[in-house]
Amino acid sequence: MKTIRYIFSICLLMLAVVADAQQLRQEAFELINLDYPGLEKVKAACSRQKWEAAAQELLNYYRSRTGITHPDIDLKNLTISREEQKWADDALEHTFFVHKGYQPSYNYGKDINWEYWPVKDNELRWQLHRHKWFTPMGKAYRISGDEKYAKEWVHQYMDWVQKNPLVNMKQEEFELVSAGEVKEDADNVYFAWRQLEVSNRLQDQTCQFLLFCSASAFTPEFLTEFIVNYHRHGAHLLKNYSAEGNHLLFEAQRMVYAGVFFPELKDAAIWRESGINILNREIKKQVYNDGGQYELDPHYHLAAINIFCKALRMADCNGFRNEFPSEYLDTVKNMIAFYANICFPDYTNPCFSDAKLGDYQAELANYRDWLALFPDCDWIRYYATEGREGAPFPYLSHGALTSGFFTFRNGWKQDATVMVVKAGPKGEWHCQPDNGTFELWFNGRNLFPDSGAYVYAGSAEVMKLRNWFRQTRVHNTLTLDGRNLETTQSVTGLWQPEGKEQILVTENPGYKGLKHRRTVFFVDQAYFVIVDEATGNARGTVNLNYHFREGAVNVDAEKNMVTTAYEGPSNVKLQCFPEKSASLRAEEGWRSTAYRQRVARTSVAFDTNKDDAEAVRYITVIYPVKDVAAYPVLEAKFLNKGYDEKGVEVEVSVNGTVRRLASRLN
């Protein structure tokens, strides 16, 4: 037994030695354009086949190189946060920060196990191969001067190269993994060499190169290993871009980084041109004329903006700005306008689809970055300076009719009332079947936050969690028998964003034999009347679903009424007036506040049996108040008898004051 343990220990030691062993890779010089200015000494050494001298001269060149600017890092003004310092220190013991949703971080063993998968969530496995802790290690080294960070980084870098070889795979197999359909026994290459992870390393290793290049552990031999591995990444991605979507955008932007940052490589111009060509093509394909990105997810819309901006900044500060036409910049600005219009006064975006709750400081930083690209834009300056300079948009309510995002708004400050409705065409993978849903902000609080995403993809257990948050019934919209929408192709019938009675009418043929028409009235810029009509020959139970934020909520089933009792000056009364008999039913309610984090909340459904072809219709009055003592007495009824394709007319009473509301469609 002792002999076996001894042999096992020797094997582990040999693996560690192999991982640390750096060979001078002559093929690195075949990848470099030795005629590039500044490489004269490298070329001379290569011509004499003095490979050690050539590697040393190449390292000398990179340590003193000027003329290439990196927009993401300033070595003269480097800072490290407490969180980043912890990631760097933990990494010394192989406890790797992989994902914010899995904290505390996992330890991957003294002999690093790059295939360790403690929870069968694909994101945990994929993001391990993004090496998020490498850059904090680089910052820790540059700021402290402690070689232990550089030595360990080199060890981990080489260990990863040794244990994660690139093997031949069909591109469609990578695409299969990207869609979340991966088996638990899938080969490691599906995770380590998925295109998105490859592009992530291409981008981040440009910063890591700058941070560690001066270290003693960054030897001439390691430099040749780095170049060979880096080129392998670029060559692989060039032939295996994702087919479409935000992944393709990320990959193209990061290919621009690779081509611009390492112009000495023979393939650099090809990489740069490839990335720029894709971005110039996809910005026309993926962005609608109203500025919305076609995945119809606010988080990925924001990501797309920053992808386009990052590529532009890298090209701009290194002399390639002219490779992006003026139309590219115009579209980016239009995308920023779209995003600003759907966000709330605290800079957060609605959590529609797979969107995540925004962070104020991060969003503020985005506007400041965008202001550098558009210094003459008053409304970007307004957001970038927290309202101290510039001016907001010259309007309040806004509709993006192609993307299907509509904002009712009475102001830009914290005390504003803002409702954002999502009712557009079919989106891509990150888009959820939630047509007609909305979020409502009032006086500093989001009263109807969306359910969010919670997790992405993985094992059956993980997918069960993901699918719960994707259900149509957990959004503020109408369902049939609680089922997911079969069709998500909303059409705008009317958008009237001005006046005392602002109106949105949107229709979606959600189920076979059932069309949902939702009419939203924003009355006196103070309260909302929502008319939902389900028409067609389908049979079943029609459910009108509403979901409140967490906190104290009172439900009165007899009056079909829900009132909140939150602390502070932001509450709401919701009362439903069904045309036919309906029952109020409490539902399981959750909302995701971050990846793998959720809070319970009050959710209700108003159920009506539909046993014939006659339409099922509801009027819901949503009345926000600053003081719960001011909840009004509400009444409402239909004035047009039966469903009318040309519009709807209702009567609403607030504390005895009667108001007639009508929509007329062409």
C-alpha positions as CSV (number, residue, x, y, z in Angstrom):
1,M,0.0,0.0,0.0
2,K,2.9,2.4,0.9
3,T,4.5,1.6,-2.5
4,I,1.3,2.5,-4.3
5,R,1.0,5.8,-2.4
6,Y,4.6,6.5,-3.2
7,I,4.1,5.9,-6.9
8,F,1.0,8.0,-6.9
9,S,2.9,10.9,-5.2
10,I,5.7,10.6,-7.8
11,C,3.1,10.8,-10.6
12,L,1.5,13.9,-9.1
13,L,5.0,15.5,-8.8
14,M,5.8,14.6,-12.4
15,L,2.5,16.2,-13.6
16,A,3.4,19.4,-11.7
17,V,6.9,19.4,-13.2
18,V,5.5,18.9,-16.7
19,A,3.0,21.7,-16.2
20,D,5.8,24.1,-15.1
21,A,8.3,22.9,-17.8
22,Q,8.5,25.5,-20.5
23,Q,10.0,24.5,-23.8
24,L,11.4,27.0,-26.3
25,R,8.9,26.6,-29.1
26,Q,10.7,27.3,-32.4
27,E,7.4,27.3,-34.3
28,A,6.5,30.5,-32.5
29,F,8.9,32.4,-34.8
30,E,7.1,30.9,-37.9
31,L,3.9,32.7,-36.6
32,I,5.6,36.1,-36.4
33,N,6.2,38.6,-39.2
34,L,9.9,39.0,-38.6
35,D,9.9,42.1,-40.9
36,Y,7.7,44.0,-38.5
37,P,9.4,47.2,-37.3
38,G,11.3,46.6,-34.1
39,L,12.0,42.9,-34.7
40,E,15.3,43.3,-36.5
41,K,17.3,41.7,-33.7
42,V,14.8,38.8,-33.5
43,K,15.1,38.2,-37.2
44,A,18.9,38.3,-37.1
45,A,19.0,35.7,-34.3
46,C,16.5,33.5,-36.2
47,S,18.6,33.7,-39.3
48,R,21.5,32.3,-37.3
49,Q,19.2,29.7,-35.7
50,K,20.0,31.1,-32.3
51,W,16.6,30.4,-30.9
52,E,17.4,31.2,-27.3
53,A,18.8,34.6,-28.3
54,A,15.8,35.2,-30.6
55,A,13.4,34.4,-27.8
56,Q,15.2,36.8,-25.5
57,E,15.2,39.6,-28.1
58,L,11.5,39.0,-28.6
59,L,10.9,39.3,-24.9
60,N,13.0,42.5,-24.8
61,Y,11.0,43.9,-27.6
62,Y,7.6,43.3,-25.9
63,R,8.9,44.6,-22.6
64,S,9.8,47.9,-24.2
65,R,7.2,48.0,-27.0
66,T,5.4,51.3,-27.6
67,G,2.8,52.3,-30.2
68,I,0.1,49.8,-29.2
69,T,-2.5,51.3,-26.8
70,H,-4.9,49.1,-24.7
71,P,-8.1,51.0,-23.9
72,D,-9.0,48.6,-21.0
73,I,-5.9,49.0,-18.8
74,D,-3.6,51.8,-17.6
75,L,-0.4,50.4,-16.1
76,K,0.5,53.8,-14.6
77,N,-2.8,54.1,-12.7
78,L,-3.5,50.5,-11.7
79,T,-5.8,49.8,-8.9
80,I,-7.2,46.5,-7.4
81,S,-10.4,46.2,-5.4
82,R,-10.6,44.2,-2.2
83,E,-12.7,41.6,-4.1
84,E,-10.1,41.3,-6.8
85,Q,-7.3,40.9,-4.2
86,K,-9.2,38.1,-2.6
87,W,-9.6,36.3,-6.0
88,A,-5.9,36.7,-6.6
89,D,-5.0,35.4,-3.1
90,D,-7.5,32.5,-3.3
91,A,-6.1,31.5,-6.7
92,L,-2.7,30.9,-5.1
93,E,-4.4,27.9,-3.3
94,H,-6.3,27.0,-6.5
95,T,-9.6,28.3,-5.1
96,F,-10.8,29.9,-8.3
97,F,-13.4,32.7,-8.7
98,V,-15.5,31.2,-11.5
99,H,-19.1,32.6,-11.1
100,K,-20.8,35.0,-8.8
101,G,-23.7,32.7,-8.5
102,Y,-21.5,30.0,-6.8
103,Q,-20.0,31.5,-3.7
104,P,-17.9,30.7,-1.8
105,S,-15.7,29.6,-4.7
106,Y,-14.7,26.0,-5.2
107,N,-11.2,24.6,-4.8
108,Y,-9.9,22.7,-7.8
109,G,-7.2,20.7,-6.1
110,K,-3.5,20.9,-5.6
111,D,-3.2,19.2,-9.0
112,I,-5.7,21.3,-10.7
113,N,-8.7,19.4,-12.0
114,W,-10.0,21.5,-15.0
115,E,-12.9,19.0,-15.4
116,Y,-14.2,19.4,-11.9
117,W,-18.0,20.1,-12.1
118,P,-19.4,20.4,-8.6
119,V,-22.9,21.6,-9.8
120,K,-24.1,20.5,-13.2
121,D,-24.7,24.0,-14.4
122,N,-23.1,24.5,-17.8
123,E,-22.1,28.1,-16.9
124,L,-20.0,26.9,-13.9
125,R,-18.1,24.6,-16.3
126,W,-17.8,27.0,-19.2
127,Q,-16.7,30.0,-17.1
128,L,-14.0,28.0,-15.3
129,H,-12.2,28.2,-18.7
130,R,-12.5,32.0,-18.8
131,H,-9.9,32.3,-16.1
132,K,-11.5,35.3,-14.4
133,W,-8.9,35.3,-11.6
134,F,-5.9,35.6,-14.0
135,T,-6.2,39.4,-14.4
136,P,-6.6,40.1,-10.7
137,M,-3.5,38.0,-10.2
138,G,-1.8,40.3,-12.7
139,K,-2.9,43.4,-10.9
140,A,-1.8,41.9,-7.5
141,Y,1.7,41.3,-9.1
142,R,2.1,44.7,-10.6
143,I,1.0,46.6,-7.5
144,S,2.8,44.5,-4.9
145,G,5.8,43.4,-7.0
146,D,5.5,39.9,-5.4
147,E,6.7,37.3,-7.9
148,K,4.5,34.6,-6.3
149,Y,1.5,35.8,-8.3
150,A,3.4,35.7,-11.6
151,K,5.0,32.3,-10.8
152,E,1.6,30.8,-10.0
153,W,0.0,32.4,-13.0
154,V,2.6,30.9,-15.3
155,H,2.1,27.5,-13.6
156,Q,-1.7,27.6,-14.0
157,Y,-1.4,28.8,-17.6
158,M,0.9,26.0,-18.6
159,D,-1.2,23.5,-16.6
160,W,-4.3,24.5,-18.5
161,V,-2.5,24.2,-21.9
162,Q,-1.2,20.7,-21.0
163,K,-4.5,19.4,-19.7
164,N,-6.9,21.0,-22.2
165,P,-5.6,20.1,-25.7
166,L,-7.6,21.2,-28.7
167,V,-8.9,18.2,-30.6
168,N,-10.8,18.2,-33.9
169,M,-14.5,18.8,-33.5
170,K,-17.4,19.6,-35.8
171,Q,-18.6,23.2,-35.4
172,E,-22.2,22.1,-35.0
173,E,-21.2,20.1,-31.9
174,F,-20.0,23.4,-30.3
175,E,-23.3,25.0,-31.3
176,L,-25.2,22.1,-29.6
177,V,-23.4,22.9,-26.4
178,S,-24.1,26.6,-26.7
179,A,-27.8,25.8,-26.8
180,G,-27.6,24.2,-23.4
181,E,-28.2,20.6,-24.7
182,V,-25.1,19.0,-23.2
183,K,-24.9,15.7,-21.4
184,E,-23.1,15.3,-18.1
185,D,-20.5,13.0,-19.6
186,A,-19.6,15.4,-22.5
187,D,-16.0,15.7,-23.5
188,N,-14.0,18.4,-21.8
189,V,-13.2,20.0,-25.1
190,Y,-16.9,21.1,-25.4
191,F,-16.3,23.4,-22.5
192,A,-12.7,24.4,-22.7
193,W,-12.8,25.2,-26.4
194,R,-16.3,26.5,-27.0
195,Q,-16.0,29.6,-29.1
196,L,-17.2,32.1,-26.5
197,E,-14.6,30.9,-24.0
198,V,-11.9,31.0,-26.6
199,S,-12.8,34.6,-27.4
200,N,-12.9,35.4,-23.8
201,R,-9.3,34.2,-23.3
202,L,-8.2,36.0,-26.5
203,Q,-9.4,39.3,-25.1
204,D,-8.3,38.9,-21.5
205,Q,-4.9,37.6,-22.2
206,T,-4.0,40.9,-23.9
207,C,-4.3,42.5,-20.5
208,Q,-2.6,39.6,-18.7
209,F,0.3,39.9,-21.2
210,L,0.8,43.5,-20.2
211,L,0.5,42.8,-16.5
212,F,2.9,39.9,-16.3
213,C,5.4,40.6,-19.2
214,S,7.9,42.2,-16.9
215,A,7.9,39.3,-14.3
216,S,10.9,37.1,-13.9
217,A,8.6,34.1,-14.2
218,F,7.7,35.4,-17.7
219,T,10.7,33.8,-19.4
220,P,11.7,33.8,-23.0
221,E,10.7,30.2,-23.2
222,F,7.3,30.9,-21.7
223,L,6.8,33.7,-24.2
224,T,7.2,31.2,-27.1
225,E,4.7,28.9,-25.4
226,F,2.3,31.9,-25.0
227,I,2.5,32.9,-28.6
228,V,1.9,29.3,-29.9
229,N,-1.1,28.9,-27.6
230,Y,-2.5,32.4,-28.4
231,H,-2.2,31.8,-32.1
232,R,-4.0,28.4,-31.7
233,H,-6.9,30.3,-30.1
234,G,-7.1,32.9,-32.9
235,A,-6.8,30.3,-35.7
236,H,-9.5,28.1,-34.1
237,L,-11.9,30.9,-33.6
238,L,-11.4,32.2,-37.2
239,K,-12.7,28.9,-38.5
240,N,-15.4,28.3,-35.9
241,Y,-17.3,31.5,-35.2
242,S,-20.7,31.0,-33.7
243,A,-23.5,31.1,-36.2
244,E,-25.4,34.2,-34.9
245,G,-26.4,36.2,-31.9
246,N,-24.5,37.9,-29.1
247,H,-21.9,35.1,-29.0
248,L,-20.9,36.0,-32.6
249,L,-20.6,39.6,-31.6
250,F,-18.5,38.8,-28.6
251,E,-16.2,36.6,-30.7
252,A,-15.8,39.2,-33.4
253,Q,-15.0,42.0,-31.0
254,R,-12.4,39.9,-29.2
255,M,-10.9,38.9,-32.6
256,V,-10.4,42.6,-33.2
257,Y,-8.6,42.9,-29.9
258,A,-6.3,40.0,-30.9
259,G,-5.5,41.4,-34.3
260,V,-4.8,44.9,-33.1
261,F,-2.9,44.0,-29.9
262,F,-0.5,41.5,-31.6
263,P,0.2,43.1,-35.0
264,E,3.5,41.2,-35.1
265,L,1.7,38.0,-35.8
266,K,1.4,37.1,-39.5
267,D,-2.4,36.5,-39.1
268,A,-3.0,39.7,-37.2
269,A,-4.5,41.7,-40.1
270,I,-6.7,38.8,-41.1
271,W,-8.0,38.5,-37.5
272,R,-8.6,42.2,-37.2
273,E,-10.4,42.5,-40.6
274,S,-12.5,39.4,-39.9
275,G,-13.7,40.8,-36.6
276,I,-14.5,44.3,-38.0
277,N,-16.2,42.8,-41.1
278,I,-18.5,40.7,-38.9
279,L,-19.3,43.6,-36.6
280,N,-20.1,45.9,-39.6
281,R,-22.3,43.2,-41.0
282,E,-24.1,42.1,-37.8
283,I,-24.9,45.5,-36.5
284,K,-27.1,45.9,-39.6
285,K,-28.6,42.4,-39.1
286,Q,-29.0,42.2,-35.3
287,V,-30.2,45.8,-34.6
288,Y,-33.7,46.9,-35.6
289,N,-34.4,50.3,-37.0
290,D,-35.7,51.5,-33.6
291,G,-32.3,50.6,-31.9
292,G,-33.4,47.3,-30.3
293,Q,-31.1,44.3,-30.5
294,Y,-33.0,41.3,-31.9
295,E,-32.7,39.0,-28.8
296,L,-35.1,41.4,-27.1
297,D,-33.3,41.1,-23.8
298,P,-32.3,44.3,-22.0
299,H,-29.1,42.7,-20.6
300,Y,-27.9,41.4,-23.9
301,H,-28.9,44.6,-25.6
302,L,-26.6,46.4,-23.2
303,A,-23.9,43.8,-23.8
304,A,-24.2,44.4,-27.6
305,I,-23.8,48.1,-27.1
306,N,-20.6,47.6,-25.2
307,I,-19.3,45.0,-27.7
308,F,-19.7,47.5,-30.5
309,C,-18.1,50.3,-28.4
310,K,-15.1,48.2,-27.2
311,A,-14.2,47.2,-30.7
312,L,-14.5,50.8,-31.8
313,R,-12.3,52.0,-29.0
314,M,-9.6,49.4,-29.6
315,A,-9.5,50.3,-33.3
316,D,-9.7,54.0,-32.6
317,C,-6.7,54.3,-30.3
318,N,-4.6,52.2,-32.6
319,G,-5.3,53.9,-35.9
320,F,-8.1,51.8,-37.4
321,R,-11.2,54.0,-36.8
322,N,-11.7,54.4,-40.5
323,E,-12.6,50.7,-40.8
324,F,-15.9,51.5,-39.1
325,P,-18.3,53.6,-41.2
326,S,-20.3,56.5,-39.8
327,E,-23.5,54.4,-39.9
328,Y,-21.9,52.1,-37.4
329,L,-21.6,54.9,-34.9
330,D,-25.1,56.2,-35.6
331,T,-26.5,52.7,-34.9
332,V,-24.7,52.5,-31.6
333,K,-26.1,55.8,-30.5
334,N,-29.6,54.6,-31.5
335,M,-29.1,51.5,-29.4
336,I,-28.1,53.7,-26.4
337,A,-31.2,55.8,-26.9
338,F,-33.3,52.6,-26.9
339,Y,-31.7,51.4,-23.7
340,A,-32.0,54.8,-21.9
341,N,-35.7,54.9,-22.8
342,I,-36.6,51.5,-21.2
343,C,-34.6,52.1,-18.0
344,F,-35.9,53.4,-14.7
345,P,-34.7,56.5,-12.9
346,D,-32.2,54.5,-10.8
347,Y,-30.6,53.3,-14.0
348,T,-31.8,49.7,-13.7
349,N,-33.3,48.0,-16.7
350,P,-36.4,45.8,-16.7
351,C,-35.5,42.1,-16.1
352,F,-37.4,40.9,-19.1
353,S,-36.2,37.6,-20.6
354,D,-32.8,36.6,-19.2
355,A,-31.9,40.2,-18.2
356,K,-30.2,40.8,-14.9
357,L,-30.9,43.6,-12.4
358,G,-28.5,46.4,-13.2
359,D,-26.0,48.0,-10.8
360,Y,-26.2,51.8,-10.4
361,Q,-22.4,52.4,-10.5
362,A,-21.8,50.0,-13.4
363,E,-24.6,51.7,-15.4
364,L,-23.2,55.1,-14.6
365,A,-19.8,54.0,-15.8
366,N,-21.4,52.9,-19.1
367,Y,-22.8,56.3,-19.7
368,R,-19.5,57.9,-19.0
369,D,-17.8,55.6,-21.4
370,W,-20.5,56.4,-24.0
371,L,-20.0,60.1,-23.4
372,A,-16.4,59.8,-24.5
373,L,-17.7,58.5,-27.9
374,F,-20.5,61.0,-28.1
375,P,-19.3,64.2,-26.3
376,D,-21.9,66.4,-28.0
377,C,-24.9,64.4,-27.0
378,D,-26.9,66.2,-24.3
379,W,-29.0,63.3,-23.2
380,I,-26.0,61.0,-22.8
381,R,-24.3,63.7,-20.8
382,Y,-27.4,64.0,-18.6
383,Y,-27.2,60.4,-17.6
384,A,-23.4,60.4,-17.4
385,T,-23.5,63.3,-14.9
386,E,-26.5,62.1,-12.9
387,G,-28.6,65.0,-14.3
388,R,-26.1,67.8,-13.4
389,E,-25.3,68.6,-17.0
390,G,-27.0,68.1,-20.3
391,A,-30.7,67.5,-20.7
392,P,-33.0,64.5,-20.9
393,F,-34.8,63.5,-24.0
394,P,-37.3,66.1,-25.3
395,Y,-40.2,63.7,-24.7
396,L,-41.4,61.4,-21.9
397,S,-43.2,58.3,-23.2
398,H,-41.4,56.4,-26.0
399,G,-42.3,53.5,-28.3
400,A,-39.9,51.2,-30.1
401,L,-42.5,49.7,-32.4
402,T,-40.3,47.2,-34.3
403,S,-38.7,45.7,-31.1
404,G,-42.0,46.0,-29.2
405,F,-40.8,47.9,-26.2
406,F,-43.1,50.7,-25.0
407,T,-42.5,53.2,-22.1
408,F,-45.1,55.3,-20.4
409,R,-43.3,58.0,-18.4
410,N,-44.2,61.2,-16.5
411,G,-40.7,62.2,-15.5
412,W,-37.0,61.4,-15.3
413,K,-36.4,61.7,-11.6
414,Q,-36.8,59.2,-8.8
415,D,-40.3,60.3,-8.1
416,A,-41.5,59.5,-11.6
417,T,-44.1,56.9,-12.7
418,V,-42.7,54.6,-15.4
419,M,-44.3,51.6,-17.0
420,V,-42.3,49.5,-19.6
421,V,-44.3,47.0,-21.7
422,K,-42.7,44.2,-23.7
423,A,-44.8,43.1,-26.7
424,G,-42.7,42.5,-29.8
425,P,-41.7,39.8,-32.3
426,K,-40.2,36.4,-31.6
427,G,-36.8,36.9,-30.0
428,E,-33.7,34.6,-29.9
429,W,-32.6,32.1,-27.2
430,H,-32.5,34.5,-24.3
431,C,-36.0,35.9,-25.0
432,Q,-38.8,34.4,-22.8
433,P,-42.4,33.8,-23.9
434,D,-43.7,36.8,-22.1
435,N,-45.5,39.0,-24.7
436,G,-47.6,41.7,-23.1
437,T,-45.7,41.7,-19.7
438,F,-44.7,44.9,-18.0
439,E,-42.8,46.4,-15.1
440,L,-44.0,49.5,-13.2
441,W,-41.8,51.9,-11.3
442,F,-43.4,54.5,-9.0
443,N,-41.7,57.1,-6.7
444,G,-38.5,55.2,-6.2
445,R,-39.6,51.6,-6.3
446,N,-40.3,48.9,-8.9
447,L,-43.7,47.6,-7.9
448,F,-44.1,44.8,-10.5
449,P,-40.5,43.5,-11.2
450,D,-40.2,40.7,-13.8
451,S,-39.3,37.2,-12.6
452,G,-35.9,37.2,-14.2
453,A,-33.8,34.2,-15.3
454,Y,-32.2,32.6,-12.1
455,V,-30.1,30.1,-14.1
456,Y,-29.2,29.3,-17.7
457,A,-28.6,25.7,-18.6
458,G,-27.2,22.3,-17.4
459,S,-28.5,19.1,-16.0
460,A,-32.2,18.2,-15.7
461,E,-32.3,19.7,-12.2
462,V,-30.8,23.0,-13.4
463,M,-33.1,23.1,-16.4
464,K,-36.1,22.6,-14.2
465,L,-35.1,25.7,-12.2
466,R,-34.5,27.7,-15.4
467,N,-37.8,26.6,-17.0
468,W,-39.8,27.7,-13.9
469,F,-38.7,31.3,-14.3
470,R,-39.3,31.2,-18.1
471,Q,-42.9,30.2,-17.8
472,T,-45.4,32.7,-19.3
473,R,-47.6,32.5,-16.2
474,V,-44.9,34.0,-14.0
475,H,-45.0,37.2,-16.0
476,N,-47.6,40.0,-15.9
477,T,-49.6,38.8,-18.9
478,L,-52.5,36.4,-19.9
479,T,-52.3,32.6,-20.3
480,L,-54.6,29.8,-21.3
481,D,-54.6,26.9,-18.8
482,G,-51.4,28.3,-17.3
483,R,-49.4,27.1,-20.4
484,N,-46.5,28.8,-22.1
485,L,-47.4,30.9,-25.1
486,E,-47.2,28.9,-28.4
487,T,-46.7,32.0,-30.5
488,T,-44.8,35.1,-29.6
489,Q,-45.4,37.5,-32.4
490,S,-47.1,40.6,-31.1
491,V,-48.4,43.3,-33.4
492,T,-48.9,46.9,-32.4
493,G,-52.4,48.1,-33.2
494,L,-52.1,51.6,-31.7
495,W,-49.4,53.7,-30.0
496,Q,-50.5,57.1,-28.7
497,P,-47.7,58.4,-26.4
498,E,-49.0,61.9,-25.7
499,G,-52.0,63.6,-24.1
500,K,-54.0,62.9,-21.0
501,E,-54.9,59.4,-22.2
502,Q,-51.9,57.8,-23.6
503,I,-52.7,54.4,-25.3
504,L,-51.0,51.2,-26.4
505,V,-52.8,48.4,-28.1
506,T,-50.9,45.2,-28.8
507,E,-52.1,41.8,-30.1
508,N,-50.5,38.4,-29.9
509,P,-52.0,35.1,-31.4
510,G,-50.6,33.3,-28.3
511,Y,-52.3,30.0,-28.7
512,K,-54.1,28.0,-31.4
513,G,-57.6,29.4,-31.4
514,L,-56.8,32.3,-29.0
515,K,-55.7,35.8,-29.6
516,H,-54.8,38.1,-26.7
517,R,-55.3,41.9,-27.2
518,R,-54.0,44.1,-24.5
519,T,-54.9,47.8,-24.3
520,V,-53.1,50.0,-21.9
521,F,-54.3,53.5,-20.9
522,F,-52.0,55.8,-19.0
523,V,-54.5,58.2,-17.5
524,D,-53.5,61.8,-16.6
525,Q,-49.9,60.5,-16.2
526,A,-51.1,59.1,-12.9
527,Y,-52.6,55.6,-13.1
528,F,-53.2,52.8,-15.6
529,V,-56.2,51.0,-16.9
530,I,-55.4,47.7,-18.7
531,V,-58.0,45.9,-20.8
532,D,-57.3,42.3,-21.7
533,E,-59.4,40.5,-24.2
534,A,-59.0,36.8,-25.1
535,T,-60.8,35.9,-28.3
536,G,-61.1,32.8,-30.4
537,N,-62.6,29.3,-30.4
538,A,-60.2,27.8,-27.9
539,R,-61.6,26.3,-24.7
540,G,-60.1,26.2,-21.3
541,T,-59.3,28.5,-18.3
542,V,-58.1,32.0,-19.1
543,N,-55.6,33.3,-16.5
544,L,-54.7,36.9,-16.0
545,N,-51.5,36.9,-14.0
546,Y,-50.0,39.6,-11.9
547,H,-46.8,39.5,-9.8
548,F,-45.9,42.0,-7.1
549,R,-42.5,42.8,-5.5
550,E,-41.7,41.1,-2.3
551,G,-43.1,42.5,0.9
552,A,-46.5,43.0,2.7
553,V,-49.4,42.5,0.3
554,N,-53.1,42.2,1.1
555,V,-55.3,40.1,-1.2
556,D,-59.1,40.5,-1.1
557,A,-60.5,37.7,-3.2
558,E,-64.1,38.8,-2.9
559,K,-63.4,42.2,-4.4
560,N,-60.7,40.9,-6.9
561,M,-58.4,43.4,-5.3
562,V,-54.8,43.5,-4.2
563,T,-53.2,46.3,-2.2
564,T,-49.6,46.6,-1.1
565,A,-48.5,47.7,2.4
566,Y,-44.8,48.4,1.8
567,E,-42.8,50.8,4.0
568,G,-42.2,54.2,2.4
569,P,-44.1,56.3,-0.1
570,S,-44.5,53.8,-2.9
571,N,-47.5,51.5,-3.0
572,V,-50.2,50.3,-5.4
573,K,-53.7,49.2,-5.5
574,L,-54.7,46.7,-8.2
575,Q,-58.4,45.8,-8.8
576,C,-59.7,43.6,-11.6
577,F,-63.2,43.9,-13.1
578,P,-63.8,40.8,-15.2
579,E,-66.8,40.9,-17.6
580,K,-67.7,37.3,-16.6
581,S,-67.3,35.6,-13.3
582,A,-63.7,35.1,-12.3
583,S,-61.9,33.7,-9.3
584,L,-58.8,35.2,-7.7
585,R,-56.2,32.5,-7.1
586,A,-52.9,32.8,-5.2
587,E,-49.9,31.4,-7.2
588,E,-46.4,30.5,-6.3
589,G,-44.3,33.6,-6.7
590,W,-40.6,34.2,-7.0
591,R,-38.3,36.8,-8.6
592,S,-34.6,36.4,-9.3
593,T,-32.5,39.2,-8.0
594,A,-29.2,37.7,-9.3
595,Y,-27.9,34.4,-10.7
596,R,-29.1,31.6,-8.4
597,Q,-30.7,34.1,-6.0
598,R,-34.4,34.5,-5.6
599,V,-37.0,36.0,-3.2
600,A,-40.6,35.0,-2.6
601,R,-43.3,37.4,-3.5
602,T,-47.1,37.6,-3.9
603,S,-48.5,36.4,-7.2
604,V,-52.1,36.1,-8.2
605,A,-54.2,35.0,-11.2
606,F,-57.7,35.9,-12.1
607,D,-59.2,32.8,-13.7
608,T,-62.2,32.7,-16.0
609,N,-63.7,29.6,-17.7
610,K,-63.9,29.8,-21.5
611,D,-66.2,27.1,-22.7
612,D,-67.4,28.7,-26.0
613,A,-66.2,31.0,-28.7
614,E,-67.2,34.2,-26.8
615,A,-64.4,36.4,-25.7
616,V,-63.1,36.6,-22.2
617,R,-62.5,40.2,-21.1
618,Y,-60.9,41.9,-18.1
619,I,-60.5,45.5,-17.0
620,T,-57.7,46.0,-14.4
621,V,-57.1,49.4,-12.8
622,I,-53.6,49.9,-11.3
623,Y,-53.4,52.9,-9.1
624,P,-50.0,53.8,-7.5
625,V,-50.1,56.0,-4.4
626,K,-47.6,57.6,-2.0
627,D,-49.8,57.1,1.0
628,V,-51.9,53.9,1.5
629,A,-54.5,55.9,3.2
630,A,-55.2,57.5,-0.2
631,Y,-56.2,54.3,-1.9
632,P,-59.2,55.3,-4.0
633,V,-62.5,53.5,-4.5
634,L,-62.4,52.0,-8.0
635,E,-65.1,50.8,-10.4
636,A,-65.0,49.8,-14.0
637,K,-67.1,48.3,-16.7
638,F,-67.2,47.7,-20.5
639,L,-69.3,50.0,-22.6
640,N,-69.1,48.1,-25.9
641,K,-71.0,44.8,-25.6
642,G,-68.8,42.0,-26.7
643,Y,-65.4,42.0,-28.5
644,D,-64.9,44.5,-31.2
645,E,-62.0,44.2,-33.7
646,K,-62.1,48.0,-34.1
647,G,-61.3,48.8,-30.5
648,V,-62.6,48.9,-27.0
649,E,-64.6,51.4,-24.8
650,V,-64.7,51.3,-21.0
651,E,-65.9,53.4,-18.1
652,V,-63.7,53.8,-15.0
653,S,-64.7,55.5,-11.8
654,V,-62.1,56.8,-9.3
655,N,-63.6,58.0,-6.0
656,G,-66.9,58.6,-7.9
657,T,-65.3,60.6,-10.8
658,V,-66.2,58.8,-14.0
659,R,-63.9,58.6,-17.0
660,R,-64.6,57.1,-20.4
661,L,-61.6,55.6,-22.2
662,A,-61.6,54.3,-25.7
663,S,-59.2,53.0,-28.4
664,R,-60.1,53.1,-32.1
665,L,-58.1,50.9,-34.5
666,N,-57.8,51.3,-38.2
